[in-house]
Amino acid sequence: MTGDVPSWCPDCGTSLDLRDVEGRPRPYCPSCESAVWVHPATAADVAVVDGDRLLLVQRDVPPDEGAWALPGGFLEYDEDPAAGATRELEEETGIHADPADLRLDDAVNYRREGGRRVLSLGYVVDRAATSGAPTASSDARAATFVSRAEVGTLDVSDGLPYMRDRISRLLTAADDPDDRTDGDSGSDVSRL
């Protein structure tokens, strides 16, 4: 198992072929006579909703250093997804949330620069269920609540191809919670 499509067998080092396995072309080791399964890395974002505003961070690391995004990052291999999402939220913004208060909003499978596949889980939590004041730390150079009008003036992360759509949908939901729609962020992004 790997997050990137390998060229070599992780068990024996043999060059991999592509073979049809379970109806899809998959990396296959002719020496081990087995498929090499490719699985995405898992990341999570948390949208803290305060009325018609969302908490955003200005990224201080690639991809899109300097651009704005929801707080989040990669989960540890042994971490509960909601607990990992709240860990990332607190590390980047100083805002604390109980994992039980998070609601899963969406899941997006995308390809990062360089080809790595990532499954991004999008969580939502109401500001009233959180504590602390936004303070940038860890991978963020700024953290603040922004409105729909303010988002229009910000450089929103394009290195995270689902981000612009996720923020737009959540702001629409904050404006009118009964008007929830799923959007399409591009050809290499699939909503689960």
MARLUM-421233 format. One record per residue (C-alpha): residue in one letter; x, y, z. Coordinates in nm, 4 decimals. Example, Ala and Ser with C-alpha at 12.3 -4.5 7.8 and 13.67 -1.06 7.14 Angstrom:
% MARLUM-421233
+----+----------+----------+----------+
! aa !     east !    north !       up !
+----+----------+----------+----------+
!  a !   1.2300 !  -0.4500 !   0.7800 !
!  s !   1.3670 !  -0.1060 !   0.7140 !
+----+----------+----------+----------+
***
This chain:
% MARLUM-421233
+----+----------+----------+----------+
! aa !     east !    north !       up !
+----+----------+----------+----------+
!  m !   0.0000 !   0.0000 !   0.0000 !
!  t !   0.1248 !   0.3427 !  -0.0902 !
!  g !  -0.0076 !   0.6958 !  -0.1479 !
!  d !   0.1758 !   0.7385 !  -0.4791 !
!  v !   0.1675 !   0.5168 !  -0.7870 !
!  p !   0.4922 !   0.3203 !  -0.7543 !
!  s !   0.7272 !   0.2070 !  -1.0320 !
!  w !   0.8877 !  -0.0667 !  -0.8232 !
!  c !   0.7451 !  -0.3413 !  -0.6036 !
!  p !   0.7675 !  -0.2338 !  -0.2365 !
!  d !   0.8327 !  -0.5975 !  -0.1349 !
!  c !   1.0939 !  -0.7209 !  -0.3857 !
!  g !   1.2026 !  -0.4179 !  -0.5916 !
!  t !   1.0929 !  -0.5608 !  -0.9282 !
!  s !   0.9770 !  -0.3136 !  -1.1940 !
!  l !   0.5955 !  -0.3059 !  -1.1968 !
!  d !   0.3665 !  -0.3680 !  -1.4938 !
!  l !   0.0100 !  -0.2500 !  -1.5334 !
!  r !  -0.2455 !  -0.5313 !  -1.5347 !
!  d !  -0.6210 !  -0.5461 !  -1.5222 !
!  v !  -0.7113 !  -0.6393 !  -1.1646 !
!  e !  -1.0762 !  -0.6216 !  -1.0582 !
!  g !  -1.1686 !  -0.4271 !  -1.3712 !
!  r !  -0.9023 !  -0.1541 !  -1.3433 !
!  p !  -0.5421 !  -0.1222 !  -1.4589 !
!  r !  -0.3291 !  -0.1514 !  -1.1466 !
!  p !   0.0430 !  -0.1688 !  -1.0720 !
!  y !   0.1329 !  -0.5371 !  -1.0712 !
!  c !   0.4493 !  -0.7192 !  -0.9655 !
!  p !   0.5248 !  -1.0069 !  -1.2048 !
!  s !   0.7754 !  -1.1517 !  -0.9558 !
!  c !   0.5413 !  -1.1533 !  -0.6520 !
!  e !   0.2386 !  -1.2131 !  -0.8765 !
!  s !   0.0300 !  -0.9553 !  -0.6928 !
!  a !  -0.1209 !  -0.6108 !  -0.7339 !
!  v !   0.0282 !  -0.3156 !  -0.5471 !
!  w !  -0.2662 !  -0.1274 !  -0.3991 !
!  v !  -0.2454 !   0.2519 !  -0.4105 !
!  h !  -0.4314 !   0.4369 !  -0.1349 !
!  p !  -0.4624 !   0.8116 !  -0.0816 !
!  a !  -0.3158 !   0.9989 !   0.2115 !
!  t !  -0.5908 !   1.1398 !   0.4372 !
!  a !  -0.6251 !   1.5059 !   0.5303 !
!  a !  -0.8987 !   1.7035 !   0.7061 !
!  d !  -1.0143 !   2.0657 !   0.7117 !
!  v !  -1.2400 !   2.2284 !   0.9695 !
!  a !  -1.4796 !   2.5091 !   0.8835 !
!  v !  -1.5582 !   2.7050 !   1.1986 !
!  v !  -1.8817 !   2.8881 !   1.1146 !
!  d !  -1.9617 !   3.2112 !   1.2999 !
!  g !  -2.2922 !   3.3366 !   1.1576 !
!  d !  -2.2129 !   3.4259 !   0.7961 !
!  r !  -1.8345 !   3.4081 !   0.8452 !
!  l !  -1.5762 !   3.1282 !   0.8259 !
!  l !  -1.2421 !   3.0933 !   0.9986 !
!  l !  -0.9633 !   3.0938 !   0.7382 !
!  v !  -0.5862 !   3.0726 !   0.7663 !
!  q !  -0.3211 !   3.2219 !   0.5449 !
!  r !  -0.0921 !   2.9307 !   0.4582 !
!  d !   0.2713 !   2.9578 !   0.5635 !
!  v !   0.3816 !   2.6384 !   0.3814 !
!  p !   0.3420 !   2.4922 !   0.0295 !
!  p !   0.1240 !   2.4287 !  -0.1544 !
!  d !   0.0143 !   2.7871 !  -0.2087 !
!  e !   0.2202 !   2.9536 !   0.0612 !
!  g !   0.0565 !   3.2919 !   0.1307 !
!  a !  -0.2873 !   3.1844 !   0.0002 !
!  w !  -0.5957 !   3.1458 !   0.2193 !
!  a !  -0.7649 !   2.8169 !   0.3102 !
!  l !  -0.9624 !   2.6430 !   0.5818 !
!  p !  -0.7438 !   2.5241 !   0.8704 !
!  g !  -0.6420 !   2.1622 !   0.8296 !
!  g !  -0.3755 !   1.9145 !   0.7344 !
!  f !  -0.2751 !   1.5506 !   0.7116 !
!  l !  -0.3978 !   1.2961 !   0.9643 !
!  e !  -0.1683 !   1.0567 !   1.1484 !
!  y !  -0.2052 !   0.6893 !   1.0515 !
!  d !  -0.3570 !   0.5922 !   1.3880 !
!  e !  -0.5693 !   0.9027 !   1.4445 !
!  d !  -0.9478 !   0.9264 !   1.4535 !
!  p !  -1.0376 !   1.1616 !   1.1643 !
!  a !  -1.2412 !   1.4069 !   1.3742 !
!  a !  -0.9726 !   1.4118 !   1.6454 !
!  g !  -0.7069 !   1.4755 !   1.3814 !
!  a !  -0.9148 !   1.7561 !   1.2327 !
!  t !  -0.9506 !   1.9267 !   1.5723 !
!  r !  -0.5768 !   1.8797 !   1.6371 !
!  e !  -0.4995 !   2.0568 !   1.3083 !
!  l !  -0.7528 !   2.3319 !   1.3897 !
!  e !  -0.5935 !   2.3992 !   1.7275 !
!  e !  -0.2354 !   2.3775 !   1.5958 !
!  e !  -0.3020 !   2.6325 !   1.3212 !
!  t !  -0.5453 !   2.8710 !   1.4906 !
!  g !  -0.5504 !   2.8221 !   1.8681 !
!  i !  -0.9241 !   2.7397 !   1.8420 !
!  h !  -1.0285 !   2.4315 !   2.0411 !
!  a !  -1.3209 !   2.2091 !   1.9407 !
!  d !  -1.4434 !   1.8772 !   2.0746 !
!  p !  -1.4271 !   1.6126 !   1.7979 !
!  a !  -1.7835 !   1.5082 !   1.8918 !
!  d !  -1.9080 !   1.8542 !   1.7860 !
!  l !  -1.7734 !   1.8239 !   1.4302 !
!  r !  -2.0078 !   1.7333 !   1.1444 !
!  l !  -1.8666 !   1.5725 !   0.8310 !
!  d !  -1.9668 !   1.7983 !   0.5401 !
!  d !  -1.7910 !   1.6378 !   0.2451 !
!  a !  -1.5039 !   1.4204 !   0.1280 !
!  v !  -1.2992 !   1.5017 !  -0.1815 !
!  n !  -1.0452 !   1.2805 !  -0.3577 !
!  y !  -0.7838 !   1.4829 !  -0.5503 !
!  r !  -0.4344 !   1.4656 !  -0.6963 !
!  r !  -0.1682 !   1.6966 !  -0.5502 !
!  e !   0.1159 !   1.8453 !  -0.7476 !
!  g !   0.3583 !   1.5616 !  -0.8120 !
!  g !   0.0805 !   1.3051 !  -0.8481 !
!  r !   0.0091 !   1.2081 !  -0.4853 !
!  r !  -0.3559 !   1.1239 !  -0.4198 !
!  v !  -0.5219 !   1.2771 !  -0.1137 !
!  l !  -0.8630 !   1.2160 !   0.0440 !
!  s !  -0.9671 !   1.5421 !   0.2100 !
!  l !  -1.2415 !   1.5289 !   0.4722 !
!  g !  -1.4304 !   1.8541 !   0.5277 !
!  y !  -1.5755 !   1.9065 !   0.8751 !
!  v !  -1.7972 !   2.1878 !   1.0056 !
!  v !  -1.8394 !   2.3151 !   1.3613 !
!  d !  -2.0356 !   2.6098 !   1.4954 !
!  r !  -1.8249 !   2.8827 !   1.6581 !
!  a !  -2.0409 !   2.8586 !   1.9729 !
!  a !  -1.9122 !   2.5014 !   2.0226 !
!  t !  -1.5472 !   2.6147 !   2.0174 !
!  s !  -1.3214 !   2.8063 !   2.2523 !
!  g !  -1.0198 !   3.0304 !   2.2104 !
!  a !  -0.9356 !   3.3276 !   1.9919 !
!  p !  -0.7915 !   3.2944 !   1.6407 !
!  t !  -0.4131 !   3.3095 !   1.6668 !
!  a !  -0.1940 !   3.1982 !   1.3788 !
!  s !   0.0593 !   2.9306 !   1.4633 !
!  s !   0.2123 !   2.6111 !   1.3204 !
!  d !   0.1586 !   2.6175 !   0.9403 !
!  a !  -0.0410 !   2.9448 !   0.9349 !
!  r !   0.0846 !   3.3029 !   0.9149 !
!  a !  -0.2620 !   3.4516 !   0.9838 !
!  a !  -0.5974 !   3.3281 !   1.1150 !
!  t !  -0.9207 !   3.5263 !   1.1005 !
!  f !  -1.2947 !   3.5043 !   1.0419 !
!  v !  -1.3979 !   3.6273 !   0.6964 !
!  s !  -1.7301 !   3.7014 !   0.5258 !
!  r !  -1.8343 !   3.6182 !   0.1694 !
!  a !  -1.7393 !   3.9713 !   0.0559 !
!  e !  -1.3970 !   3.9443 !   0.2211 !
!  v !  -1.3283 !   3.6009 !   0.0630 !
!  g !  -1.3726 !   3.7670 !  -0.2776 !
!  t !  -1.0714 !   3.9873 !  -0.2034 !
!  l !  -0.8434 !   3.7046 !  -0.0852 !
!  d !  -0.6090 !   3.4786 !  -0.2789 !
!  v !  -0.7756 !   3.1434 !  -0.2042 !
!  s !  -0.5541 !   2.8358 !  -0.2386 !
!  d !  -0.5467 !   2.6841 !  -0.5890 !
!  g !  -0.2889 !   2.4221 !  -0.4850 !
!  l !  -0.5755 !   2.2576 !  -0.2963 !
!  p !  -0.8165 !   2.2229 !  -0.5920 !
!  y !  -1.1287 !   2.1628 !  -0.3817 !
!  m !  -1.0733 !   2.4574 !  -0.1436 !
!  r !  -1.2429 !   2.7394 !  -0.3375 !
!  d !  -1.5557 !   2.5250 !  -0.3883 !
!  r !  -1.5612 !   2.4057 !  -0.0261 !
!  i !  -1.5404 !   2.7628 !   0.1076 !
!  s !  -1.8058 !   2.8880 !  -0.1369 !
!  r !  -2.0494 !   2.6078 !  -0.0476 !
!  l !  -2.0012 !   2.6638 !   0.3240 !
!  l !  -2.0554 !   3.0393 !   0.2927 !
!  t !  -2.3727 !   2.9712 !   0.0908 !
!  a !  -2.4890 !   2.7363 !   0.3664 !
!  a !  -2.4069 !   2.9990 !   0.6298 !
!  d !  -2.6160 !   3.2539 !   0.4371 !
!  d !  -2.9045 !   3.0088 !   0.3869 !
!  p !  -2.8729 !   2.6719 !   0.5677 !
!  d !  -3.1637 !   2.5298 !   0.3635 !
!  d !  -2.9798 !   2.5969 !   0.0350 !
!  r !  -2.7067 !   2.3295 !   0.0480 !
!  t !  -2.5609 !   2.2412 !  -0.2926 !
!  d !  -2.2617 !   2.0374 !  -0.3985 !
!  g !  -2.0356 !   2.1909 !  -0.6597 !
!  d !  -1.7680 !   2.0588 !  -0.8943 !
!  s !  -1.4165 !   2.1879 !  -0.8426 !
!  g !  -1.2600 !   2.0455 !  -1.1562 !
!  s !  -1.1948 !   1.7392 !  -1.3596 !
!  d !  -0.9393 !   1.5794 !  -1.1273 !
!  v !  -1.1441 !   1.6285 !  -0.8110 !
!  s !  -1.4127 !   1.3785 !  -0.7198 !
!  r !  -1.6690 !   1.4292 !  -0.4479 !
!  l !  -1.7422 !   1.1111 !  -0.2544 !
+----+----------+----------+----------+
***
